């Protein structure tokens, strides 16, 4: 808890960053067709 109290701003930024990333990914997947999602996953695998 001491660590969290010392650095609330940094943790808040991380928290919001991850939340927005997950939210964007969920919206992308739900709003896209299956074919588009497959292309997106393939692109990620190639980039890795």
PDB file of N, CA, C, O and CB in Angstrom:
ATOM      1  N   UNK A   1       0.827  -1.213   0.000  1.00  0.00           N
ATOM      2  CA  UNK A   1       0.000   0.000   0.000  1.00  0.00           C
ATOM      3  C   UNK A   1       0.856   1.255   0.000  1.00  0.00           C
ATOM      4  O   UNK A   1       0.474   2.262  -0.597  1.00  0.00           O
ATOM      5  CB  UNK A   1      -0.932   0.010   1.210  1.00  0.00           C
ATOM      6  N   UNK A   2       2.011   1.212   0.662  1.00  0.00           N
ATOM      7  CA  UNK A   2       2.884   2.387   0.727  1.00  0.00           C
ATOM      8  C   UNK A   2       3.319   2.813  -0.667  1.00  0.00           C
ATOM      9  O   UNK A   2       3.369   4.002  -0.980  1.00  0.00           O
ATOM     10  CB  UNK A   2       4.116   2.097   1.599  1.00  0.00           C
ATOM     11  N   UNK A   3       3.634   1.820  -1.504  1.00  0.00           N
ATOM     12  CA  UNK A   3       4.063   2.115  -2.875  1.00  0.00           C
ATOM     13  C   UNK A   3       2.954   2.823  -3.647  1.00  0.00           C
ATOM     14  O   UNK A   3       3.203   3.787  -4.371  1.00  0.00           O
ATOM     15  CB  UNK A   3       4.474   0.820  -3.606  1.00  0.00           C
ATOM     16  N   UNK A   4       1.727   2.333  -3.484  1.00  0.00           N
ATOM     17  CA  UNK A   4       0.581   2.934  -4.168  1.00  0.00           C
ATOM     18  C   UNK A   4       0.367   4.365  -3.693  1.00  0.00           C
ATOM     19  O   UNK A   4       0.059   5.244  -4.497  1.00  0.00           O
ATOM     20  CB  UNK A   4      -0.692   2.099  -3.932  1.00  0.00           C
ATOM     21  N   UNK A   5       0.525   4.604  -2.407  1.00  0.00           N
ATOM     22  CA  UNK A   5       0.337   5.950  -1.863  1.00  0.00           C
ATOM     23  C   UNK A   5       1.425   6.899  -2.350  1.00  0.00           C
ATOM     24  O   UNK A   5       1.167   8.085  -2.556  1.00  0.00           O
ATOM     25  CB  UNK A   5       0.325   5.911  -0.334  1.00  0.00           C
ATOM     26  N   UNK A   6       2.638   6.385  -2.535  1.00  0.00           N
ATOM     27  CA  UNK A   6       3.742   7.226  -2.982  1.00  0.00           C
ATOM     28  C   UNK A   6       3.597   7.637  -4.445  1.00  0.00           C
ATOM     29  O   UNK A   6       3.937   8.763  -4.810  1.00  0.00           O
ATOM     30  CB  UNK A   6       5.057   6.502  -2.782  1.00  0.00           C
ATOM     31  N   UNK A   7       3.094   6.731  -5.281  1.00  0.00           N
ATOM     32  CA  UNK A   7       3.050   7.008  -6.717  1.00  0.00           C
ATOM     33  C   UNK A   7       1.641   6.827  -7.293  1.00  0.00           C
ATOM     34  O   UNK A   7       1.437   5.973  -8.157  1.00  0.00           O
ATOM     35  CB  UNK A   7       4.032   6.100  -7.453  1.00  0.00           C
ATOM     36  N   UNK A   8       0.684   7.605  -6.834  1.00  0.00           N
ATOM     37  CA  UNK A   8      -0.683   7.421  -7.324  1.00  0.00           C
ATOM     38  C   UNK A   8      -0.848   7.844  -8.781  1.00  0.00           C
ATOM     39  O   UNK A   8      -1.607   7.229  -9.529  1.00  0.00           O
ATOM     40  CB  UNK A   8      -1.648   8.200  -6.460  1.00  0.00           C
ATOM     41  N   UNK A   9      -0.127   8.907  -9.182  1.00  0.00           N
ATOM     42  CA  UNK A   9      -0.297   9.437 -10.538  1.00  0.00           C
ATOM     43  C   UNK A   9       0.200   8.438 -11.589  1.00  0.00           C
ATOM     44  O   UNK A   9      -0.465   8.207 -12.599  1.00  0.00           O
ATOM     45  CB  UNK A   9       0.452  10.774 -10.685  1.00  0.00           C
ATOM     46  N   UNK A  10       1.377   7.849 -11.340  1.00  0.00           N
ATOM     47  CA  UNK A  10       1.951   6.880 -12.267  1.00  0.00           C
ATOM     48  C   UNK A  10       1.028   5.666 -12.405  1.00  0.00           C
ATOM     49  O   UNK A  10       0.759   5.203 -13.513  1.00  0.00           O
ATOM     50  CB  UNK A  10       3.355   6.441 -11.791  1.00  0.00           C
ATOM     51  N   UNK A  11       0.548   5.161 -11.271  1.00  0.00           N
ATOM     52  CA  UNK A  11      -0.340   4.002 -11.288  1.00  0.00           C
ATOM     53  C   UNK A  11      -1.667   4.339 -11.957  1.00  0.00           C
ATOM     54  O   UNK A  11      -2.243   3.504 -12.654  1.00  0.00           O
ATOM     55  CB  UNK A  11      -0.583   3.493  -9.865  1.00  0.00           C
ATOM     56  N   UNK A  12      -2.152   5.558 -11.747  1.00  0.00           N
ATOM     57  CA  UNK A  12      -3.398   5.977 -12.395  1.00  0.00           C
ATOM     58  C   UNK A  12      -3.226   5.997 -13.906  1.00  0.00           C
ATOM     59  O   UNK A  12      -4.111   5.565 -14.645  1.00  0.00           O
ATOM     60  CB  UNK A  12      -3.836   7.366 -11.890  1.00  0.00           C
ATOM     61  N   UNK A  13      -2.071   6.505 -14.366  1.00  0.00           N
ATOM     62  CA  UNK A  13      -1.792   6.525 -15.804  1.00  0.00           C
ATOM     63  C   UNK A  13      -1.741   5.106 -16.364  1.00  0.00           C
ATOM     64  O   UNK A  13      -2.318   4.833 -17.416  1.00  0.00           O
ATOM     65  CB  UNK A  13      -0.466   7.256 -16.085  1.00  0.00           C
ATOM     66  N   UNK A  14      -1.053   4.206 -15.668  1.00  0.00           N
ATOM     67  CA  UNK A  14      -0.980   2.809 -16.103  1.00  0.00           C
ATOM     68  C   UNK A  14      -2.379   2.190 -16.145  1.00  0.00           C
ATOM     69  O   UNK A  14      -2.745   1.511 -17.104  1.00  0.00           O
ATOM     70  CB  UNK A  14      -0.060   1.994 -15.161  1.00  0.00           C
ATOM     71  N   UNK A  15      -3.146   2.439 -15.087  1.00  0.00           N
ATOM     72  CA  UNK A  15      -4.503   1.890 -14.982  1.00  0.00           C
ATOM     73  C   UNK A  15      -5.370   2.354 -16.144  1.00  0.00           C
ATOM     74  O   UNK A  15      -6.051   1.551 -16.782  1.00  0.00           O
ATOM     75  CB  UNK A  15      -5.149   2.298 -13.649  1.00  0.00           C
ATOM     76  N   UNK A  16      -5.339   3.656 -16.414  1.00  0.00           N
ATOM     77  CA  UNK A  16      -6.169   4.193 -17.494  1.00  0.00           C
ATOM     78  C   UNK A  16      -5.657   3.715 -18.848  1.00  0.00           C
ATOM     79  O   UNK A  16      -6.450   3.427 -19.745  1.00  0.00           O
ATOM     80  CB  UNK A  16      -6.193   5.733 -17.446  1.00  0.00           C
ATOM     81  N   UNK A  17      -4.326   3.629 -19.001  1.00  0.00           N
ATOM     82  CA  UNK A  17      -3.748   3.157 -20.265  1.00  0.00           C
ATOM     83  C   UNK A  17      -4.223   1.743 -20.578  1.00  0.00           C
ATOM     84  O   UNK A  17      -4.669   1.462 -21.691  1.00  0.00           O
ATOM     85  CB  UNK A  17      -2.206   3.199 -20.207  1.00  0.00           C
ATOM     86  N   UNK A  18      -4.126   0.855 -19.591  1.00  0.00           N
ATOM     87  CA  UNK A  18      -4.535  -0.528 -19.813  1.00  0.00           C
ATOM     88  C   UNK A  18      -6.043  -0.629 -20.011  1.00  0.00           C
ATOM     89  O   UNK A  18      -6.510  -1.404 -20.846  1.00  0.00           O
ATOM     90  CB  UNK A  18      -4.099  -1.407 -18.640  1.00  0.00           C
ATOM     91  N   UNK A  19      -6.797   0.142 -19.257  1.00  0.00           N
ATOM     92  CA  UNK A  19      -8.253   0.111 -19.406  1.00  0.00           C
ATOM     93  C   UNK A  19      -8.665   0.557 -20.800  1.00  0.00           C
ATOM     94  O   UNK A  19      -9.511  -0.076 -21.432  1.00  0.00           O
ATOM     95  CB  UNK A  19      -8.920   1.000 -18.351  1.00  0.00           C
ATOM     96  N   UNK A  20      -8.070   1.651 -21.285  1.00  0.00           N
ATOM     97  CA  UNK A  20      -8.413   2.142 -22.617  1.00  0.00           C
ATOM     98  C   UNK A  20      -7.972   1.158 -23.689  1.00  0.00           C
ATOM     99  O   UNK A  20      -8.677   0.970 -24.681  1.00  0.00           O
ATOM    100  CB  UNK A  20      -7.775   3.510 -22.865  1.00  0.00           C
ATOM    101  N   UNK A  21      -6.816   0.527 -23.505  1.00  0.00           N
ATOM    102  CA  UNK A  21      -6.332  -0.459 -24.477  1.00  0.00           C
ATOM    103  C   UNK A  21      -7.298  -1.637 -24.574  1.00  0.00           C
ATOM    104  O   UNK A  21      -7.652  -2.077 -25.668  1.00  0.00           O
ATOM    105  CB  UNK A  21      -4.925  -0.957 -24.090  1.00  0.00           C
ATOM    106  N   UNK A  22      -7.716  -2.135 -23.423  1.00  0.00           N
ATOM    107  CA  UNK A  22      -8.655  -3.262 -23.399  1.00  0.00           C
ATOM    108  C   UNK A  22      -9.985  -2.848 -24.013  1.00  0.00           C
ATOM    109  O   UNK A  22     -10.569  -3.598 -24.795  1.00  0.00           O
ATOM    110  CB  UNK A  22      -8.866  -3.771 -21.956  1.00  0.00           C
ATOM    111  N   UNK A  23     -10.460  -1.670 -23.666  1.00  0.00           N
ATOM    112  CA  UNK A  23     -11.735  -1.176 -24.182  1.00  0.00           C
ATOM    113  C   UNK A  23     -11.677  -1.033 -25.697  1.00  0.00           C
ATOM    114  O   UNK A  23     -12.591  -1.474 -26.394  1.00  0.00           O
ATOM    115  CB  UNK A  23     -12.097   0.170 -23.532  1.00  0.00           C
ATOM    116  N   UNK A  24     -10.609  -0.418 -26.216  1.00  0.00           N
ATOM    117  CA  UNK A  24     -10.449  -0.253 -27.663  1.00  0.00           C
ATOM    118  C   UNK A  24     -10.405  -1.599 -28.373  1.00  0.00           C
ATOM    119  O   UNK A  24     -10.999  -1.771 -29.438  1.00  0.00           O
ATOM    120  CB  UNK A  24      -9.177   0.540 -27.970  1.00  0.00           C
ATOM    121  N   UNK A  25      -9.699  -2.548 -27.776  1.00  0.00           N
ATOM    122  CA  UNK A  25      -9.597  -3.884 -28.372  1.00  0.00           C
ATOM    123  C   UNK A  25     -10.963  -4.562 -28.415  1.00  0.00           C
ATOM    124  O   UNK A  25     -11.326  -5.175 -29.419  1.00  0.00           O
ATOM    125  CB  UNK A  25      -8.600  -4.753 -27.584  1.00  0.00           C
ATOM    126  N   UNK A  26     -11.713  -4.449 -27.330  1.00  0.00           N
ATOM    127  CA  UNK A  26     -13.047  -5.049 -27.268  1.00  0.00           C
ATOM    128  C   UNK A  26     -13.966  -4.425 -28.314  1.00  0.00           C
ATOM    129  O   UNK A  26     -14.697  -5.136 -29.004  1.00  0.00           O
ATOM    130  CB  UNK A  26     -13.651  -4.880 -25.860  1.00  0.00           C
ATOM    131  N   UNK A  27     -13.931  -3.101 -28.433  1.00  0.00           N
ATOM    132  CA  UNK A  27     -14.763  -2.402 -29.420  1.00  0.00           C
ATOM    133  C   UNK A  27     -14.360  -2.829 -30.827  1.00  0.00           C
ATOM    134  O   UNK A  27     -15.214  -3.082 -31.677  1.00  0.00           O
ATOM    135  CB  UNK A  27     -14.634  -0.862 -29.262  1.00  0.00           C
ATOM    136  N   UNK A  28     -13.053  -2.905 -31.065  1.00  0.00           N
ATOM    137  CA  UNK A  28     -12.550  -3.304 -32.383  1.00  0.00           C
ATOM    138  C   UNK A  28     -13.042  -4.695 -32.753  1.00  0.00           C
ATOM    139  O   UNK A  28     -13.518  -4.918 -33.866  1.00  0.00           O
ATOM    140  CB  UNK A  28     -11.017  -3.265 -32.409  1.00  0.00           C
ATOM    141  N   UNK A  29     -12.927  -5.624 -31.822  1.00  0.00           N
ATOM    142  CA  UNK A  29     -13.320  -7.016 -32.085  1.00  0.00           C
ATOM    143  C   UNK A  29     -14.833  -7.126 -32.290  1.00  0.00           C
ATOM    144  O   UNK A  29     -15.289  -7.806 -33.209  1.00  0.00           O
ATOM    145  CB  UNK A  29     -12.875  -7.933 -30.922  1.00  0.00           C
ATOM    146  N   UNK A  30     -15.601  -6.464 -31.442  1.00  0.00           N
ATOM    147  CA  UNK A  30     -17.059  -6.598 -31.519  1.00  0.00           C
ATOM    148  C   UNK A  30     -17.618  -5.883 -32.748  1.00  0.00           C
ATOM    149  O   UNK A  30     -18.626  -6.321 -33.302  1.00  0.00           O
ATOM    150  CB  UNK A  30     -17.713  -6.041 -30.247  1.00  0.00           C
ATOM    151  N   UNK A  31     -16.988  -4.798 -33.183  1.00  0.00           N
ATOM    152  CA  UNK A  31     -17.505  -4.025 -34.312  1.00  0.00           C
ATOM    153  C   UNK A  31     -16.987  -4.527 -35.652  1.00  0.00           C
ATOM    154  O   UNK A  31     -17.542  -4.183 -36.696  1.00  0.00           O
ATOM    155  CB  UNK A  31     -17.145  -2.569 -34.146  1.00  0.00           C
ATOM    156  N   UNK A  32     -15.928  -5.339 -35.639  1.00  0.00           N
ATOM    157  CA  UNK A  32     -15.345  -5.850 -36.878  1.00  0.00           C
ATOM    158  C   UNK A  32     -15.902  -7.225 -37.219  1.00  0.00           C
ATOM    159  O   UNK A  32     -16.405  -7.950 -36.361  1.00  0.00           O
ATOM    160  CB  UNK A  32     -13.822  -5.914 -36.765  1.00  0.00           C
ATOM    161  N   UNK A  33     -15.796  -7.554 -38.488  1.00  0.00           N
ATOM    162  CA  UNK A  33     -16.184  -8.907 -38.896  1.00  0.00           C
ATOM    163  C   UNK A  33     -15.092  -9.891 -38.503  1.00  0.00           C
ATOM    164  O   UNK A  33     -13.978  -9.485 -38.173  1.00  0.00           O
ATOM    165  CB  UNK A  33     -16.451  -8.973 -40.424  1.00  0.00           C
ATOM    166  N   UNK A  34     -15.402 -11.164 -38.537  1.00  0.00           N
ATOM    167  CA  UNK A  34     -14.443 -12.204 -38.154  1.00  0.00           C
ATOM    168  C   UNK A  34     -13.228 -12.157 -39.076  1.00  0.00           C
ATOM    169  O   UNK A  34     -12.098 -12.341 -38.623  1.00  0.00           O
ATOM    170  CB  UNK A  34     -15.104 -13.605 -38.200  1.00  0.00           C
ATOM    171  N   UNK A  35     -13.451 -11.914 -40.353  1.00  0.00           N
ATOM    172  CA  UNK A  35     -12.364 -11.866 -41.336  1.00  0.00           C
ATOM    173  C   UNK A  35     -11.383 -10.747 -40.998  1.00  0.00           C
ATOM    174  O   UNK A  35     -10.169 -10.946 -41.061  1.00  0.00           O
ATOM    175  CB  UNK A  35     -12.926 -11.666 -42.759  1.00  0.00           C
ATOM    176  N   UNK A  36     -11.897  -9.582 -40.642  1.00  0.00           N
ATOM    177  CA  UNK A  36     -11.046  -8.440 -40.298  1.00  0.00           C
ATOM    178  C   UNK A  36     -10.228  -8.728 -39.041  1.00  0.00           C
ATOM    179  O   UNK A  36      -9.057  -8.357 -38.960  1.00  0.00           O
ATOM    180  CB  UNK A  36     -11.898  -7.177 -40.095  1.00  0.00           C
ATOM    181  N   UNK A  37     -10.839  -9.381 -38.074  1.00  0.00           N
ATOM    182  CA  UNK A  37     -10.132  -9.734 -36.840  1.00  0.00           C
ATOM    183  C   UNK A  37      -8.997 -10.706 -37.151  1.00  0.00           C
ATOM    184  O   UNK A  37      -7.901 -10.581 -36.604  1.00  0.00           O
ATOM    185  CB  UNK A  37     -11.108 -10.353 -35.804  1.00  0.00           C
ATOM    186  N   UNK A  38      -9.259 -11.676 -38.032  1.00  0.00           N
ATOM    187  CA  UNK A  38      -8.224 -12.642 -38.419  1.00  0.00           C
ATOM    188  C   UNK A  38      -7.047 -11.926 -39.081  1.00  0.00           C
ATOM    189  O   UNK A  38      -5.893 -12.249 -38.800  1.00  0.00           O
ATOM    190  CB  UNK A  38      -8.806 -13.712 -39.376  1.00  0.00           C
ATOM    191  N   UNK A  39      -7.324 -10.959 -39.956  1.00  0.00           N
ATOM    192  CA  UNK A  39      -6.260 -10.173 -40.607  1.00  0.00           C
ATOM    193  C   UNK A  39      -5.448  -9.416 -39.560  1.00  0.00           C
ATOM    194  O   UNK A  39      -4.220  -9.368 -39.626  1.00  0.00           O
ATOM    195  CB  UNK A  39      -6.862  -9.178 -41.640  1.00  0.00           C
ATOM    196  N   UNK A  40      -6.154  -8.825 -38.591  1.00  0.00           N
ATOM    197  CA  UNK A  40      -5.511  -8.044 -37.534  1.00  0.00           C
ATOM    198  C   UNK A  40      -4.595  -8.931 -36.694  1.00  0.00           C
ATOM    199  O   UNK A  40      -3.481  -8.532 -36.351  1.00  0.00           O
ATOM    200  CB  UNK A  40      -6.570  -7.370 -36.640  1.00  0.00           C
ATOM    201  N   UNK A  41      -5.067 -10.134 -36.362  1.00  0.00           N
ATOM    202  CA  UNK A  41      -4.262 -11.071 -35.566  1.00  0.00           C
ATOM    203  C   UNK A  41      -3.030 -11.505 -36.352  1.00  0.00           C
ATOM    204  O   UNK A  41      -1.938 -11.597 -35.791  1.00  0.00           O
ATOM    205  CB  UNK A  41      -5.102 -12.310 -35.158  1.00  0.00           C
ATOM    206  N   UNK A  42      -3.196 -11.773 -37.646  1.00  0.00           N
ATOM    207  CA  UNK A  42      -2.065 -12.155 -38.497  1.00  0.00           C
ATOM    208  C   UNK A  42      -1.031 -11.037 -38.534  1.00  0.00           C
ATOM    209  O   UNK A  42       0.169 -11.301 -38.466  1.00  0.00           O
ATOM    210  CB  UNK A  42      -2.544 -12.488 -39.928  1.00  0.00           C
ATOM    211  N   UNK A  43      -1.483  -9.797 -38.639  1.00  0.00           N
ATOM    212  CA  UNK A  43      -0.581  -8.640 -38.676  1.00  0.00           C
ATOM    213  C   UNK A  43       0.226  -8.551 -37.386  1.00  0.00           C
ATOM    214  O   UNK A  43       1.420  -8.255 -37.423  1.00  0.00           O
ATOM    215  CB  UNK A  43      -1.375  -7.336 -38.897  1.00  0.00           C
ATOM    216  N   UNK A  44      -0.409  -8.804 -36.252  1.00  0.00           N
ATOM    217  CA  UNK A  44       0.283  -8.773 -34.950  1.00  0.00           C
ATOM    218  C   UNK A  44       1.353  -9.860 -34.910  1.00  0.00           C
ATOM    219  O   UNK A  44       2.474  -9.612 -34.467  1.00  0.00           O
ATOM    220  CB  UNK A  44      -0.729  -8.964 -33.774  1.00  0.00           C
ATOM    221  N   UNK A  45       1.010 -11.063 -35.372  1.00  0.00           N
ATOM    222  CA  UNK A  45       1.961 -12.177 -35.360  1.00  0.00           C
ATOM    223  C   UNK A  45       3.172 -11.871 -36.236  1.00  0.00           C
ATOM    224  O   UNK A  45       4.299 -12.201 -35.867  1.00  0.00           O
ATOM    225  CB  UNK A  45       1.280 -13.470 -35.836  1.00  0.00           C
ATOM    226  N   UNK A  46       2.952 -11.246 -37.390  1.00  0.00           N
ATOM    227  CA  UNK A  46       4.053 -10.883 -38.300  1.00  0.00           C
ATOM    228  C   UNK A  46       4.955  -9.837 -37.638  1.00  0.00           C
ATOM    229  O   UNK A  46       6.181  -9.921 -37.721  1.00  0.00           O
ATOM    230  CB  UNK A  46       3.496 -10.340 -39.654  1.00  0.00           C
ATOM    231  N   UNK A  47       4.340  -8.858 -36.985  1.00  0.00           N
ATOM    232  CA  UNK A  47       5.112  -7.789 -36.332  1.00  0.00           C
ATOM    233  C   UNK A  47       5.948  -8.310 -35.174  1.00  0.00           C
ATOM    234  O   UNK A  47       7.032  -7.789 -34.911  1.00  0.00           O
ATOM    235  CB  UNK A  47       4.179  -6.698 -35.832  1.00  0.00           C
ATOM    236  N   UNK A  48       5.461  -9.322 -34.486  1.00  0.00           N
ATOM    237  CA  UNK A  48       6.212  -9.925 -33.379  1.00  0.00           C
ATOM    238  C   UNK A  48       7.411 -10.663 -33.947  1.00  0.00           C
ATOM    239  O   UNK A  48       8.188 -11.250 -33.194  1.00  0.00           O
ATOM    240  CB  UNK A  48       5.316 -10.891 -32.542  1.00  0.00           C
TER     241      UNK A  48
END
